[in-house]
Amino acid sequence: MALKITEECINCDVCEPQCPNEAISMGDEYYVIDPDKCTECVGHHDEPQCKVVCPVECIEIHPQWQEGQDALMAKYRRLTGHA
C-alpha cells in the first residue's frame, strides 16, 4: 500500500523531511505523496513517520495502491539499491 494526504492537510511541513524516500512534496494546494516512492517506511522504520508527526491526522491508506509487506520491501530495495 501507499499512503496519501487528504485535503485536511494544513501545510505545516512536518511530514516532508521525515520521509526517507523523498516521496512527499508540495502539491497545488497541499502536500502529496508519490505512491511510486512511498513504502510506508518499510525498510527504514517500524511505522510511517509522516503519520507519526502529522498534527491533524490527514494521512491515510491510498485506496488505489494496495501493496503487501513483500511488495513494499521490494519497492524499498529498488529505491535504495539494497539487494
VMD Tcl script that draws the C-alpha trace (Angstrom):
set ca {
  {0.00 0.00 0.00}
  {0.96 3.58 -0.33}
  {-0.24 6.49 1.72}
  {-1.97 9.67 0.62}
  {-2.52 13.06 2.20}
  {-6.11 14.29 2.32}
  {-7.42 17.82 1.81}
  {-7.40 18.27 5.60}
  {-3.65 18.96 5.28}
  {-2.70 22.30 6.87}
  {0.65 22.57 5.02}
  {2.61 22.54 8.27}
  {5.64 20.97 6.52}
  {6.48 18.45 9.26}
  {5.90 15.33 7.13}
  {8.14 16.14 4.16}
  {11.52 16.00 5.94}
  {10.50 12.79 7.76}
  {10.06 10.75 4.57}
  {13.16 8.61 3.98}
  {12.16 8.02 0.34}
  {11.53 11.70 -0.52}
  {8.01 10.72 -1.58}
  {6.33 13.80 -0.08}
  {6.27 17.14 -1.86}
  {4.13 20.25 -2.06}
  {1.23 19.84 -4.45}
  {-1.01 22.52 -5.93}
  {-2.90 23.13 -2.68}
  {-1.38 20.81 -0.06}
  {1.31 18.18 0.34}
  {1.10 15.00 -1.74}
  {2.73 11.58 -1.58}
  {4.16 9.91 -4.70}
  {2.85 6.33 -4.48}
  {5.75 5.09 -6.61}
  {8.15 6.15 -3.84}
  {6.03 5.50 -0.74}
  {6.95 2.30 1.12}
  {5.11 3.30 4.32}
  {8.66 3.47 5.73}
  {9.12 -0.30 5.28}
  {12.86 -0.94 5.31}
  {13.52 2.27 7.24}
  {11.19 2.40 10.27}
  {8.59 0.29 12.05}
  {5.77 2.72 11.20}
  {5.17 5.51 8.67}
  {6.97 8.54 10.02}
  {4.72 11.01 8.22}
  {1.73 9.64 10.12}
  {3.66 9.80 13.41}
  {4.40 13.52 13.07}
  {1.19 14.72 11.37}
  {-0.66 17.00 13.80}
  {-4.03 16.77 12.01}
  {-4.02 13.07 11.08}
  {-4.65 13.70 7.38}
  {-2.56 10.79 6.08}
  {-4.35 7.60 5.15}
  {-4.02 4.47 3.04}
  {-4.22 5.23 -0.68}
  {-7.25 3.24 -1.91}
  {-5.77 2.62 -5.38}
  {-2.37 1.35 -4.17}
  {-2.90 -1.96 -2.40}
  {0.54 -3.44 -1.72}
  {1.52 -6.01 0.88}
  {4.66 -6.02 3.00}
  {6.60 -8.02 0.39}
  {5.77 -5.50 -2.35}
  {6.69 -2.59 -0.08}
  {10.02 -4.23 0.77}
  {10.69 -4.85 -2.93}
  {9.95 -1.18 -3.63}
  {12.30 -0.17 -0.79}
  {15.06 -2.34 -2.28}
  {14.50 -0.89 -5.74}
  {14.56 2.69 -4.45}
  {17.62 2.27 -2.23}
  {19.64 -0.19 -4.29}
  {19.65 -2.76 -1.47}
  {19.63 -6.31 -2.77}
}
mol new
graphics top color blue
foreach p $ca { graphics top sphere $p radius 0.5 }
foreach p [lrange $ca 0 end-1] q [lrange $ca 1 end] { graphics top cylinder $p $q radius 0.2 }
display resetview
